[in-house]
């Protein structure tokens, strides 16, 4: 049985437009959440998805505590680099052990 992808991806343009609509129209609704739900229904995403986009925008604009998108991307890049370096170190450690063993096997025994 084939696994299905359960998450839908949205283009950066759609995300940006939806967030902008929430920020522009939240004053016309009873709450920001009401604006989020209304706009989410129009673009076809869940309210929670759109809420997370709005919260990230607020962090990026300095209106809310937390990691900005720029910091988040830098952290991902550093974690990826760290993972790659650990893998490289493991390969080098194993290669070094193999070379050391080969050197021991090559020495004449007296």
C-alpha positions as CSV (number, residue, x, y, z in Angstrom):
1,X,0.0,0.0,0.0
2,X,1.4,3.4,-1.0
3,X,1.9,6.0,1.7
4,X,0.1,9.3,1.2
5,X,1.5,12.7,1.9
6,X,-0.8,14.2,4.5
7,X,0.6,17.7,4.5
8,X,-0.1,20.2,1.7
9,X,2.6,22.7,0.8
10,X,1.8,26.2,0.0
11,X,4.0,28.6,-2.0
12,X,5.7,31.5,-0.2
13,X,3.4,33.9,-2.1
14,X,0.2,32.2,-0.8
15,X,1.6,32.2,2.8
16,X,2.6,35.8,2.5
17,X,-0.8,36.9,1.1
18,X,-2.8,34.9,3.7
19,X,-0.8,36.4,6.6
20,X,-1.1,39.9,5.1
21,X,-4.9,39.4,4.8
22,X,-5.1,38.3,8.5
23,X,-3.1,41.3,9.6
24,X,-5.2,43.7,7.5
25,X,-8.6,42.3,8.5
26,X,-8.1,41.3,12.1
27,X,-9.6,44.6,13.2
28,X,-12.8,43.8,11.4
29,X,-13.3,40.6,13.3
30,X,-14.1,39.8,16.9
31,X,-10.5,38.5,17.3
32,X,-7.4,37.6,15.4
33,X,-8.4,33.9,15.6
34,X,-11.8,34.8,13.9
35,X,-9.9,36.5,11.1
36,X,-7.5,33.5,10.8
37,X,-10.3,31.0,10.6
38,X,-12.2,33.1,8.0
39,X,-9.1,33.5,5.8
40,X,-7.9,29.9,6.3
41,X,-11.2,28.6,5.0
42,X,-10.8,30.8,1.9
43,X,-7.3,29.6,1.0
44,X,-8.0,25.9,2.0
45,X,-5.6,25.5,4.9
46,X,-6.4,24.8,8.6
47,X,-6.7,27.7,11.0
48,X,-3.8,26.3,13.0
49,X,-1.6,26.3,9.9
50,X,-2.4,29.9,9.2
51,X,-2.0,30.8,12.9
52,X,1.5,29.4,12.9
53,X,2.4,31.5,9.8
54,X,1.0,34.6,11.5
55,X,3.0,33.9,14.7
56,X,6.2,33.4,12.7
57,X,5.6,36.7,10.9
58,X,5.1,38.4,14.3
59,X,8.4,36.9,15.5
60,X,10.1,38.1,12.3
61,X,8.7,41.6,12.7
62,X,9.9,41.7,16.4
63,X,6.3,41.8,17.7
64,X,6.6,38.4,19.5
65,X,9.4,36.6,21.4
66,X,11.0,33.6,19.7
67,X,13.3,32.6,16.8
68,X,13.0,34.6,13.6
69,X,12.9,32.8,10.3
70,X,16.5,33.9,9.6
71,X,17.8,32.4,12.9
72,X,15.7,29.2,12.3
73,X,17.3,28.7,8.9
74,X,20.8,29.3,10.3
75,X,20.2,26.8,13.0
76,X,19.0,24.2,10.5
77,X,22.1,24.8,8.4
78,X,24.4,24.5,11.5
79,X,22.6,21.3,12.6
80,X,23.0,19.8,9.1
81,X,26.7,20.8,9.0
82,X,27.2,19.3,12.5
83,X,25.5,16.0,11.4
84,X,27.8,15.8,8.3
85,X,30.9,16.5,10.4
86,X,29.9,13.7,12.8
87,X,29.5,11.3,9.9
88,X,32.8,12.3,8.4
89,X,34.6,11.9,11.8
90,X,33.1,8.5,12.2
91,X,34.3,7.4,8.7
92,X,37.8,8.8,9.5
93,X,37.8,7.0,12.9
94,X,37.0,3.7,11.3
95,X,39.5,4.2,8.5
96,X,42.2,5.1,11.0
97,X,41.4,1.9,12.9
98,X,41.6,-0.2,9.7
99,X,44.9,1.4,8.7
100,X,46.4,0.8,12.2
101,X,45.3,-2.8,12.1
102,X,46.7,-3.3,8.6
103,X,50.0,-1.8,9.8
104,X,50.1,-4.3,12.7
105,X,49.3,-7.2,10.4
106,X,52.1,-6.1,8.0
107,X,54.9,-6.0,10.6
108,X,57.1,-9.1,10.7
109,X,56.7,-11.1,13.8
110,X,60.0,-12.2,15.4
